[in-house]
C-alpha cells in the first residue's frame, strides 16, 4: 500500500490572509494522506438496495489515490481559515461537515493552486470501488456483513448523535478509514438515472452538484495518478452504510 502525504503548513498563512511569519515557522497543521487504489472493473450497485442503486452494472476505473481519512476540521481551517462544522466542539481531528459541493470545490481549488498535484473529488464509481476493497463483492466497507459494522463505523442506531475523530475505527483492506459511518461524503459526478448511464460515472462540469440527504457532510479527497476512472454514514438510522448506497 502506498500512501502519499503533504503538509498544509504552507497554505495556512495564505488562506488566513495574514502576513508571512518572519521570526517563527507557521503553526503545524494536519497532513492529507493518500492511499493508492489500483484500478479495475467491478459490479457496481445493489439489486437488493434502493431503486436508484439498480441495476447492478459493470464499471471500470483507472488507478487513483484516495484520501486515507475524511477531511478534518483542522485541515479545512488551515486552508480556508474558517470552520463551517456544526460539531465544531468535536475538535480539529473530527471530520468537517456542513460543506456544500461548491465549498468542496473551493477547498480543492485552493490546494491545486499550490501545485501539489491534481486533486479532485472521487467519482461515484471510484468511491464505491474503493469502499469495496477494490471492487470486491462486499457490502460494509469491504467487510461483508453487519456483524462487523461496530468495528468499522459510527452510526446512529447506536445512539451516536455526534461526529467522531477520523481513523478511530478499523480501516478496510485498502487502509481507508470511515468508508462506512461517521459523516457522508461528496463525489464529483452528478446523480444520474437510469443508474447505468455513462453520466453517472463521468466527471461532471464544475457547476454540477451531487444530490444528498439533509445531513452533515464531509468530503473525501482523491488525487489522480493517471486518468479518471459514497459513503452512507452518520445519519444512517440503522446499521446499513452499504458501499453501494447512493446520494451520500
DOSE-819969 format. One record per atom (N, C-alpha, C): residue in three letters; x, y, z. Coordinates in pm, whole numbers, padded with zeros to 5 digits, always signed. Example, Ala and Ser with C-alpha at 12.3 -4.5 7.8 and 13.67 -1.06 7.14 Angstrom:
<rs>
ALA+01319-00569+00780 ALA+01230-00450+00780 ALA+01320-00330+00780 SER+01285-00225+00708 SER+01367-00106+00714 SER+01290+00003+00787 
</rs>
This chain:
<rs>
UNK+00084-00118+00000 UNK+00000+00000+00000 UNK+00088+00124+00000 UNK+00061+00215-00089 UNK+00136+00338-00099 UNK+00051+00455-00054 UNK+00096+00528+00044 UNK+00022+00645+00091 UNK+00108+00769+00072 UNK+00052+00871+00014 UNK+00121+00997-00003 UNK+00069+01096+00099 UNK+00155+01184+00144 UNK+00111+01288+00236 UNK+00181+01418+00201 UNK+00118+01527+00234 UNK+00181+01657+00216 UNK+00126+01750+00322 UNK+00205+01847+00361 UNK+00167+01937+00469 UNK+00089+02055+00417 UNK-00008+02099+00497 UNK-00083+02219+00464 UNK-00022+02344+00527 UNK+00093+02330+00591 UNK+00152+02443+00661 UNK+00173+02563+00570 UNK+00218+02538+00448 UNK+00247+02648+00356 UNK+00121+02720+00313 UNK+00005+02656+00329 UNK-00120+02716+00285 UNK-00185+02801+00393 UNK-00148+02778+00518 UNK-00222+02840+00628 UNK-00215+02992+00623 UNK-00097+03046+00602 UNK-00083+03192+00603 UNK-00161+03255+00489 UNK-00154+03194+00370 UNK-00224+03248+00256 UNK-00375+03243+00277 UNK-00424+03131+00331 UNK-00567+03115+00348 UNK-00624+03214+00449 UNK-00545+03245+00550 UNK-00592+03335+00655 UNK-00569+03482+00619 UNK-00494+03507+00513 UNK-00468+03643+00471 UNK-00374+03718+00564 UNK-00292+03645+00638 UNK-00200+03709+00732 UNK-00066+03734+00666 UNK+00013+03822+00727 UNK+00146+03847+00675 UNK+00236+03728+00705 UNK+00334+03701+00619 UNK+00425+03588+00643 UNK+00498+03604+00775 UNK+00515+03493+00845 UNK+00588+03497+00972 UNK+00736+03514+00943 UNK+00801+03603+01015 UNK+00942+03629+00993 UNK+01029+03564+01098 UNK+00981+03560+01220 UNK+01065+03510+01328 UNK+01032+03368+01368 UNK+00923+03313+01317 UNK+00884+03178+01358 UNK+00820+03107+01240 UNK+00829+02975+01245 UNK+00765+02894+01142 UNK+00614+02901+01159 UNK+00537+02881+01050 UNK+00392+02878+01064 UNK+00351+02760+01152 UNK+00238+02769+01220 UNK+00196+02661+01310 UNK+00177+02530+01235 UNK+00207+02422+01304 UNK+00191+02290+01242 UNK+00044+02261+01220 UNK+00013+02200+01107 UNK-00125+02163+01076 UNK-00127+02018+01032 UNK-00245+01955+01032 UNK-00254+01815+00993 UNK-00214+01793+00847 UNK-00180+01671+00815 UNK-00144+01634+00679 UNK-00260+01564+00611 UNK-00261+01569+00479 UNK-00353+01490+00398 UNK-00276+01369+00348 UNK-00323+01251+00378 UNK-00258+01129+00335 UNK-00345+01058+00232 UNK-00279+00998+00134 UNK-00350+00929+00027 UNK-00308+00783+00021 UNK-00403+00699-00015 UNK-00379+00556-00034 UNK-00399+00523-00181 UNK-00303+00457-00240 UNK-00313+00420-00380 UNK-00412+00306-00398 UNK-00500+00321-00495 UNK-00602+00220-00526 UNK-00580+00175-00670 UNK-00531+00052-00691 UNK-00513+00002-00828 UNK-00647-00008-00899 UNK-00654+00036-01023 UNK-00779+00035-01096 UNK-00826-00104-01135 UNK-00946-00111-01188 UNK-01003-00237-01232 UNK-01151-00221-01263 UNK-01216-00333-01289 UNK-01359-00334-01319 UNK-01433-00409-01208 UNK-01558-00372-01185 UNK-01636-00437-01080 UNK-01784-00423-01111 UNK-01864-00494-01033 UNK-02009-00487-01046 UNK-02059-00379-00950 UNK-02104-00269-01005 UNK-02143-00152-00927 UNK-02292-00152-00898 UNK-02330-00114-00777 UNK-02470-00107-00740 UNK-02515-00225-00657 UNK-02645-00231-00630 UNK-02701-00338-00550 UNK-02846-00362-00589 UNK-02877-00482-00635 UNK-03015-00516-00668 UNK-03101-00531-00543 UNK-03036-00550-00428 UNK-03109-00564-00302 UNK-03131-00430-00233 UNK-03074-00324-00287 UNK-03084-00194-00224 UNK-03202-00113-00275 UNK-03193+00019-00261 UNK-03299+00107-00307 UNK-03300+00111-00459 UNK-03412+00160-00515 UNK-03429+00151-00660 UNK-03324+00228-00738 UNK-03272+00337-00680 UNK-03172+00413-00753 UNK-03032+00352-00742 UNK-03020+00237-00674 UNK-02895+00163-00671 UNK-02896+00050-00774 UNK-03002+00042-00854 UNK-03018-00063-00953 UNK-03018-00004-01093 UNK-02984-00089-01193 UNK-02940-00228-01182 UNK-02790-00237-01153 UNK-02747-00351-01103 UNK-02605-00377-01092 UNK-02546-00376-01233 UNK-02435-00312-01251 UNK-02376-00300-01383 UNK-02224-00293-01373 UNK-02158-00325-01480 UNK-02012-00323-01483 UNK-01962-00179-01491 UNK-01864-00147-01407 UNK-01799-00016-01410 UNK-01648-00037-01398 UNK-01572+00045-01465 UNK-01426+00035-01463 UNK-01366+00169-01422 UNK-01260+00163-01344 UNK-01189+00283-01301 UNK-01040+00265-01326 UNK-00969+00375-01342 UNK-00824+00371-01354 UNK-00759+00378-01217 UNK-00626+00370-01213 UNK-00555+00384-01087 UNK-00578+00523-01030 UNK-00593+00532-00900 UNK-00608+00662-00835 UNK-00563+00651-00690 UNK-00556+00762-00624 UNK-00524+00767-00481 UNK-00637+00839-00410 UNK-00685+00779-00303 UNK-00798+00833-00228 UNK-00752+00874-00090 UNK-00811+00980-00037 UNK-00775+01024+00097 UNK-00791+00912+00199 UNK-00689+00892+00281 UNK-00691+00786+00382 UNK-00799+00812+00486 UNK-00824+00938+00514 UNK-00924+00978+00613 UNK-01018+01082+00551 UNK-01133+01102+00613 UNK-01217+01215+00577 UNK-01143+01345+00610 UNK-01167+01448+00531 UNK-01101+01576+00556 UNK-01147+01630+00692 UNK-01051+01671+00773 UNK-01082+01712+00909 UNK-01109+01862+00920 UNK-01165+01899+01034 UNK-01188+02041+01062 UNK-01056+02118+01066 UNK-00953+02056+01122 UNK-00823+02121+01129 UNK-00765+02147+00991 UNK-00779+02049+00901 UNK-00729+02067+00765 UNK-00806+02176+00692 UNK-00937+02176+00709 UNK-01019+02277+00644 UNK-00982+02417+00693 UNK-00967+02433+00823 UNK-00933+02564+00878 UNK-00796+02611+00829 UNK-00702+02516+00815 UNK-00568+02553+00770 UNK-00569+02609+00629 UNK-00659+02559+00546 UNK-00665+02602+00406 UNK-00760+02719+00387 UNK-00878+02712+00449 UNK-00984+02810+00423 UNK-00993+02921+00528 UNK-00936+02897+00646 UNK-00940+02998+00751 UNK-01070+03005+00827 UNK-01163+02915+00800 UNK-01292+02911+00868 UNK-01325+02767+00903 UNK-01426+02749+00987 UNK-01472+02615+01022 UNK-01625+02612+01016 UNK-01682+02552+00910 UNK-01828+02550+00896 UNK-01897+02442+00977 UNK-01821+02357+01046 UNK-01877+02237+01108 UNK-01980+02269+01216 UNK-02090+02197+01214 UNK-02190+02206+01320 UNK-02133+02149+01450 UNK-02053+02043+01436 UNK-01992+01978+01552 UNK-01850+02030+01573 UNK-01834+02161+01572 UNK-01701+02220+01587 UNK-01637+02183+01721 UNK-01719+02161+01823 UNK-01666+02127+01955 UNK-01599+01991+01957 UNK-01623+01911+01855 UNK-01560+01779+01845 UNK-01408+01791+01830 UNK-01361+01899+01766 UNK-01217+01922+01758 UNK-01159+01909+01619 UNK-01034+01947+01606 UNK-00966+01952+01477 UNK-00951+01816+01410 UNK-00953+01707+01487 UNK-00937+01574+01429 UNK-01069+01513+01382 UNK-01177+01585+01402 UNK-01308+01536+01357 UNK-01334+01582+01214 UNK-01417+01509+01140 UNK-01441+01546+01000 UNK-01514+01679+00989 UNK-01479+01756+00887 UNK-01552+01879+00860 UNK-01685+01841+00796 UNK-01792+01910+00834 UNK-01924+01886+00775 UNK-01995+02019+00755 UNK-02120+02013+00709 UNK-02192+02131+00666 UNK-02118+02200+00552 UNK-02063+02118+00463 UNK-01986+02165+00348 UNK-02065+02133+00221 UNK-02092+02232+00140 UNK-02162+02209+00014 UNK-02065+02156-00091 UNK-02122+02109-00203 UNK-02037+02062-00313 UNK-01949+02176-00363 UNK-02006+02296-00374 UNK-01927+02410-00420 UNK-01820+02449-00319 UNK-01851+02436-00190 UNK-01749+02460-00087 UNK-01632+02365-00106 UNK-01664+02239-00133 UNK-01559+02139-00154 UNK-01472+02177-00273 UNK-01534+02228-00379 UNK-01458+02268-00497 UNK-01364+02385-00466 UNK-01408+02478-00383 UNK-01323+02590-00345 UNK-01203+02542-00264 UNK-01226+02447-00176 UNK-01118+02389-00097 UNK-01015+02322-00187 UNK-01064+02245-00283 UNK-00976+02174-00375 UNK-00900+02272-00464 UNK-00967+02376-00510 UNK-00901+02478-00592 UNK-00786+02543-00515 UNK-00809+02568-00386 UNK-00704+02627-00303 UNK-00583+02534-00293 UNK-00608+02404-00283 UNK-00498+02309-00279 UNK-00426+02301-00413 UNK-00503+02292-00520 UNK-00442+02281-00653 UNK-00363+02405-00691 UNK-00398+02520-00637 UNK-00324+02643-00667 UNK-00181+02638-00615 UNK-00156+02549-00521 UNK-00022+02534-00465 UNK+00062+02437-00546 UNK+00004+02382-00654 UNK+00076+02292-00746 UNK+00135+02173-00673 UNK+00051+02110-00590 UNK+00093+01992-00517 UNK+00042+01865-00582 UNK-00022+01876-00695 UNK-00076+01761-00765 UNK-00213+01792-00820 UNK-00270+01696-00890 UNK-00404+01712-00945 UNK-00502+01649-00847 UNK-00581+01731-00781 UNK-00671+01685-00676 UNK-00814+01717-00715 UNK-00903+01623-00692 UNK-01046+01643-00716 UNK-01123+01548-00627 UNK-01254+01561-00626 UNK-01338+01462-00560 UNK-01336+01333-00639 UNK-01357+01219-00574 UNK-01368+01093-00649 UNK-01503+01086-00719 UNK-01508+01013-00829 UNK-01638+00984-00889 UNK-01711+00883-00802 UNK-01839+00866-00827 UNK-01915+00767-00751 UNK-01859+00627-00772 UNK-01820+00596-00896 UNK-01764+00464-00925 UNK-01633+00444-00850 UNK-01548+00545-00846 UNK-01421+00534-00773 UNK-01447+00515-00625 UNK-01542+00591-00571 UNK-01570+00580-00429 UNK-01619+00439-00394 UNK-01716+00389-00469 UNK-01770+00257-00438 UNK-01665+00148-00457 UNK-01585+00160-00562 UNK-01478+00064-00588 UNK-01381+00059-00470 UNK-01342+00175-00419 UNK-01250+00181-00306 UNK-01315+00130-00178 UNK-01442+00163-00157 UNK-01513+00117-00039 UNK-01523-00036-00037 UNK-01536-00094-00154 UNK-01547-00240-00166 UNK-01410-00308-00173 UNK-01308-00246-00120 UNK-01174-00305-00120 UNK-01125-00337-00260 UNK-01151-00248-00355 UNK-01108-00272-00491 UNK-01211-00349-00571 UNK-01339-00319-00547 UNK-01445-00377-00629 UNK-01490-00516-00591 UNK-01456-00563-00471 UNK-01498-00696-00428 UNK-01648-00697-00399 UNK-01705-00816-00398 UNK-01848-00831-00374 UNK-01875-00828-00225 UNK-01855-00709-00166 UNK-01871-00691-00023 UNK-01954-00567+00003 UNK-02015-00560+00121 UNK-02113-00455+00146 UNK-02062-00349+00243 UNK-02028-00386+00364 UNK-01997-00288+00467 UNK-01849-00253+00466 UNK-01814-00152+00388 UNK-01675-00107+00376 UNK-01582-00225+00347 UNK-01632-00321+00272 UNK-01549-00433+00233 UNK-01544-00547+00332 UNK-01619-00542+00441 UNK-01614-00648+00541 UNK-01723-00753+00521 UNK-01830-00717+00450 UNK-01922-00818+00405 UNK-02047-00843+00486 UNK-02051-00813+00616 UNK-02172-00842+00691 UNK-02188-00741+00804 UNK-02313-00728+00851 UNK-02346-00626+00950 UNK-02281-00653+01086 UNK-02242-00778+01114 UNK-02184-00809+01244 UNK-02051-00737+01266 UNK-01986-00697+01159 UNK-01857-00628+01170 UNK-01872-00477+01176 UNK-01995-00426+01166 UNK-02014-00283+01148 UNK-01969-00201+01269 UNK-01987-00253+01390 UNK-01945-00178+01508 UNK-01795-00153+01508 UNK-01719-00243+01449 UNK-01574-00224+01443 UNK-01535-00124+01337 UNK-01623-00102+01240 UNK-01590-00021+01123 UNK-01645+00120+01128 UNK-01761+00139+01190 UNK-01835+00263+01166 UNK-01903+00318+01291 UNK-01915+00450+01294 UNK-02005+00518+01387 UNK-02137+00536+01315 UNK-02247+00495+01380 UNK-02376+00510+01312 UNK-02486+00534+01414 UNK-02595+00591+01366 UNK-02698+00646+01453 UNK-02774+00541+01533 UNK-02779+00418+01483 UNK-02852+00313+01555 UNK-02792+00286+01692 UNK-02669+00327+01713 UNK-02604+00309+01843 UNK-02615+00436+01928 UNK-02713+00521+01894 UNK-02735+00645+01968 UNK-02613+00736+01965 UNK-02541+00730+01856 UNK-02428+00820+01838 UNK-02479+00943+01765 UNK-02489+01054+01833 UNK-02553+01173+01777 UNK-02453+01283+01742 UNK-02325+01252+01750 UNK-02222+01349+01715 UNK-02120+01283+01623 UNK-02038+01363+01561 UNK-01929+01308+01482 UNK-01815+01265+01575 UNK-01720+01191+01519 UNK-01608+01141+01597 UNK-01477+01163+01522 UNK-01365+01169+01592 UNK-01237+01186+01524 UNK-01216+01079+01417 UNK-01155+01118+01308 UNK-01134+01024+01198 UNK-01034+00916+01238 UNK-01047+00799+01177 UNK-00949+00693+01195 UNK-00955+00619+01326 UNK-01064+00630+01401 UNK-01074+00561+01530 UNK-01130+00420+01517 UNK-01196+00392+01407 UNK-01247+00257+01382 UNK-01149+00183+01289 UNK-01178+00057+01260 UNK-01090-00021+01174 UNK-01100+00028+01029 UNK-00989+00022+00954 UNK-00995+00056+00811 UNK-01043-00063+00730 UNK-01073-00040+00604 UNK-01099-00154+00517 UNK-00966-00213+00471 UNK-00969-00312+00386 UNK-00847-00383+00347 UNK-00749-00296+00271 UNK-00797-00188+00211 UNK-00708-00096+00140 UNK-00641+00004+00234 UNK-00685+00006+00359 UNK-00630+00101+00454 UNK-00703+00233+00458 UNK-00828+00236+00413 UNK-00911+00356+00411 UNK-01006+00355+00532 UNK-01012+00466+00603 UNK-01092+00474+00725 UNK-01226+00544+00701 UNK-01324+00506+00782 UNK-01456+00571+00783 UNK-01526+00568+00648 UNK-01501+00464+00570 UNK-01572+00450+00444 UNK-01718+00414+00468 UNK-01745+00356+00583 UNK-01882+00343+00633 UNK-01888+00423+00762 UNK-01991+00504+00778 UNK-02010+00571+00905 UNK-01944+00707+00918 UNK-01964+00766+01035 UNK-01921+00900+01073 UNK-02000+01004+00996 UNK-01952+01059+00887 UNK-02031+01156+00810 UNK-02038+01113+00664 UNK-02131+01172+00592 UNK-02147+01143+00450 UNK-02044+01221+00370 UNK-02024+01179+00245 UNK-01919+01238+00164 UNK-01968+01276+00025 UNK-01905+01377-00030 UNK-01936+01422-00165 UNK-01857+01342-00268 UNK-01917+01327-00387 UNK-01844+01276-00502 UNK-01851+01380-00613 UNK-01773+01360-00718 UNK-01760+01463-00820 UNK-01876+01467-00919 UNK-01930+01349-00953 UNK-02025+01345-01064 UNK-02169+01370-01019 UNK-02256+01388-01118 UNK-02395+01418-01090 UNK-02476+01292-01069 UNK-02588+01307-01000 UNK-02682+01196-00982 UNK-02751+01172-01116 UNK-02744+01048-01166 UNK-02799+01018-01298 UNK-02896+00902-01290 UNK-02997+00905-01373 UNK-03094+00796-01383 UNK-03129+00775-01529 UNK-03128+00651-01581 UNK-03102+00528-01506 UNK-02958+00520-01457 UNK-02941+00436-01356 UNK-02815+00427-01283 UNK-02697+00396-01372 UNK-02715+00313-01473 UNK-02601+00266-01551 UNK-02565+00358-01666 UNK-02626+00474-01676 UNK-02589+00565-01783 UNK-02449+00618-01761 UNK-02383+00655-01870 UNK-02243+00697-01861 UNK-02226+00821-01775 UNK-02329+00905-01767 UNK-02317+01028-01688 UNK-02292+01000-01541 UNK-02337+00884-01495 UNK-02323+00850-01355 UNK-02177+00835-01315 UNK-02097+00790-01407 UNK-01958+00760-01374 UNK-01860+00861-01434 UNK-01910+00964-01497 UNK-01823+01063-01560 UNK-01802+01181-01467 UNK-01688+01246-01481 UNK-01662+01366-01404 UNK-01749+01478-01457 UNK-01823+01541-01369 UNK-01922+01640-01411 UNK-01860+01779-01425 UNK-01928+01869-01496 UNK-01883+02009-01501 UNK-01880+02069-01361 UNK-01805+02176-01345 UNK-01786+02233-01212 UNK-01914+02291-01153 UNK-02016+02310-01235 UNK-02141+02366-01184 UNK-02236+02258-01133 UNK-02203+02133-01154 UNK-02293+02024-01115 UNK-02278+01992-00967 UNK-02383+01944-00906 UNK-02378+01909-00765 UNK-02442+01773-00743 UNK-02395+01703-00642 UNK-02449+01574-00606 UNK-02573+01592-00519 UNK-02680+01520-00548 UNK-02797+01527-00462 UNK-02771+01446-00335 UNK-02817+01495-00223 UNK-02784+01433-00096 UNK-02901+01446+00001 UNK-02891+01375+00114 UNK-02991+01394+00218 UNK-02956+01518+00300 UNK-03049+01568+00376 UNK-03026+01689+00455 UNK-02954+01651+00583 UNK-02824+01641+00577 UNK-02745+01598+00692 UNK-02605+01656+00678 UNK-02525+01652+00784 UNK-02387+01698+00774 UNK-02310+01614+00673 UNK-02213+01677+00608 UNK-02133+01608+00509 UNK-01985+01635+00530 UNK-01906+01540+00491 UNK-01762+01563+00479 UNK-01727+01545+00334 UNK-01606+01576+00297 UNK-01563+01549+00161 UNK-01452+01446+00163 UNK-01454+01360+00068 UNK-01345+01265+00051 UNK-01259+01317-00063 UNK-01131+01320-00044 UNK-01043+01375-00145 UNK-00976+01265-00226 UNK-00958+01291-00350 UNK-00893+01196-00439 UNK-00782+01265-00515 UNK-00669+01202-00523 UNK-00559+01253-00603 UNK-00539+01159-00721 UNK-00551+01210-00841 UNK-00545+01127-00960 UNK-00401+01087-00990 UNK-00381+00959-01025 UNK-00249+00910-01062 UNK-00230+00919-01212 UNK-00325+00866-01288 UNK-00314+00872-01433 UNK-00434+00942-01491 UNK-00542+00870-01509 UNK-00662+00929-01566 UNK-00781+00895-01478 UNK-00890+00966-01502 UNK-01008+00939-01424 UNK-01064+00800-01448 UNK-01111+00755-01355 UNK-01180+00626-01361 UNK-01326+00652-01384 UNK-01999+00613-00220 UNK-02022+00729-00134 UNK-02035+00680+00010 UNK-02044+00743+00054 UNK-02043+00688+00191 UNK-02175+00713+00261 UNK-02236+00608+00310 UNK-02353+00627+00396 UNK-02303+00622+00538 UNK-02337+00719+00617 UNK-02271+00722+00745 UNK-02349+00776+00861 UNK-02312+00894+00908 UNK-02355+00945+01037 UNK-02506+00953+01049 UNK-02577+00985+00942 UNK-02722+01000+00956 UNK-02797+00870+00927 UNK-02725+00757+00916 UNK-02792+00629+00897 UNK-02874+00595+01022 UNK-02998+00551+01004 UNK-03084+00518+01117 UNK-03068+00374+01162 UNK-03006+00293+01079 UNK-02984+00153+01113 UNK-02848+00114+01059 UNK-02794-00002+01101 UNK-02661-00040+01053 UNK-02663-00078+00906 UNK-02680+00022+00819 UNK-02688-00007+00676 UNK-02603+00085+00590 UNK-02481+00124+00634 UNK-02397+00204+00548 UNK-02334+00119+00439 UNK-02415+00074+00345 UNK-02366-00015+00241 UNK-02280+00060+00142 UNK-02183-00011+00085 UNK-02091+00053-00008 UNK-02158+00094-00137 UNK-02277+00041-00167 UNK-02346+00077-00290 UNK-02447+00189-00270 UNK-02465+00235-00146 UNK-02567+00336-00118 UNK-02537+00465-00191 UNK-02637+00518-00264 UNK-02618+00641-00341 UNK-02672+00762-00266 UNK-02638+00880-00315 UNK-02688+01004-00255 UNK-02622+01037-00125 UNK-02492+01006-00115 UNK-02423+01032+00011 UNK-02411+01182+00030 
</rs>
